[in-house]
Amino acid sequence: MSQSSTTTTREIPKEIERFNVTFRIQHIIMFTTFLLLSFTGWGLKYAYAPGGVSSWWIRVWGGPETAGIIHRVAGVTMLLDFVWHVIYLFYLFGTKRMTINLKTTVIPLPKDVFDVIKNYLYFFGLSKEKARYGKYSYAQKFDYWAVFWGMFIIGFSGFALAFPMLVSHIIPQFATAWIWQLLSIMHSDEALLAIVFILFWHFYNEHLKPENFPMSWLWITGKISTDTLKHHHPIEYEMLFPDANKNKD
Amino acid sequence: MPYKKVIFFVAPLMLLALLLPLSASAQESANCLACHSSMKGRIKAVSGNLIELNIDSEKFQSSVHSSLACTDCHIKFSDNPHTSPNAPVPQAVLAISAKISKKYPIDPVAAAACVQCHDEIYKKVLESVHGKNITQKHQTDGALCLDCHGSPHYIVPISNPAALMGRKHQVETCGKCHGNKALNEKYKMEENVMDSFEESFHGRKLALGHTKVPVCASCHGAHDVKSADDPTSPVFGNNRLQTCGKCHKGANEKFIPAITHKLPGPIPYYTEKALIFLVLGVFTFIISHVLLEAFSDIRDAIFRKGGHK
């Protein structure tokens, strides 16, 4: 009894750590390189934009040769950042510092699909309730896994296009006739998807939304206030502070 | 005394010639230009061909050929005005003019005259796929010197951005024929040449002002250009190992098919279609979600104050 009383009287902190410093650094490297890659790649993708505007834009980045170097360096850095992230995850799981919990996992679950449906119903006024999230909403899970998709599609194709001789050794002979064209199509089309995705999805959800504008400072502090947590991640909040409501009552 | 009378005429003329700082050829050019720089339009020759009469004097003076006399190339015309175009023509020029007379029915000698200075290059051209098309197949719509370099009166150095065969304009110059549907069909040439170059990394970087990317002649050769089906062409089969290797160190057999003018095969084509489908699907979801959510937030702020959390 005395034990349970100590847990119930545990004070709810003002804020908790959501992302540790490693994740924060990985995120900073990710968005810095992403912006550099987008800015330089956009000029090449739309090289024939009217009025020579792309040629001017690329001059802003030091001309086509310098822009090409920036793009390659940023690309390799981003890939290394991704590899670091994956290795770090293996380390966290391997040492049991991180375990899979359905309420906190970033892995997509059937619940996320129902959450989407629930929210659409809410948008249309057909339901009075918005979806309740765990540690990650479906929007955040989408954001996270979009990077994985991008890394495999854009990252691999970009690496192959930047270092064709190196990659050519693993390309089977029968594929040489079409693989290069395929790689450039993949790189260019999916990069456009990634940019538009970030512009609409990530920028709206994490920057433009009234409650986040101009941005959530989480990316630099790593901290989320328990108040925000309670509102936006109620399932996680209830899991972390199961007695919070009881105390209030 | 008739002798003395001649002196009266000749002496002032000689004096005049000494006073003029112009070289003999320039003076002669000036004589021709006196009329041809002000003449406008074209006249119809007996054969029915139209002859351009106008020479832009200023442009000619800034061309690489400005120091030449008109008659250096227009060899048949010796006197002024040219009433009897029958001056003797060197054998080398005559030999070529006979071969290209179908393409240049009016004055093949002038078109062949380039050989007098550009001997080696002209012979290369005659052996190239362009040259043989004219000398052996006797076609009139194939390329020879002027089709690529423009009028000899206005040729500027290749380093000049205005040069038709310089980096800036070469692709469009070649495209006059290679982007022409009728010619592509007639000669059974690759149809996608221009589009595929534009879409390629080479073409895009060229448009952005890259100074090292290849243009047509960088890979295909210039005056000695050959059909891509010719085993001696620099873009035939494994010859590309060396051609691509000029810029791409270590170019190997798996790398050289990367650049092709052929239409995309079914795999890239359908992959692109699938990717576009995916992109549109994702756009539909995220844009509708963002707009609807913003709309519902505004609605809630106005009508449902404090109604939910």
Interface residues (C-beta under 8 A of the other chain):
Chain A: G43 L44 A47 Y48 S54 S55 I58 R59 G63 P64 E65 A67 G68 N119 Y120 Y122 F123 F124 G125 K128 E129 K130 A139 L161 P164 M165 S168 H169 I171 Q173 T176 A177 W178 W180 Q181 L182 S184 I185 M186 D189 E190 L192 L193 V196 F197 F200 W201 Y204 N205 K209 P210 H231
Chain B: E198 F201 G203 R204 K205 A207 L208 G209 H210 T211 K212 H248 K249 G250 A251 N252 E253 K254 F255 P257 A258 I259 T260 P264 G265 I267 P268 T271 E272 L275 I276 L278 V279 V282 F283 I286 I287 H289 V290 L292 E293 A294 F295 S296 D297 R299 H308 K309
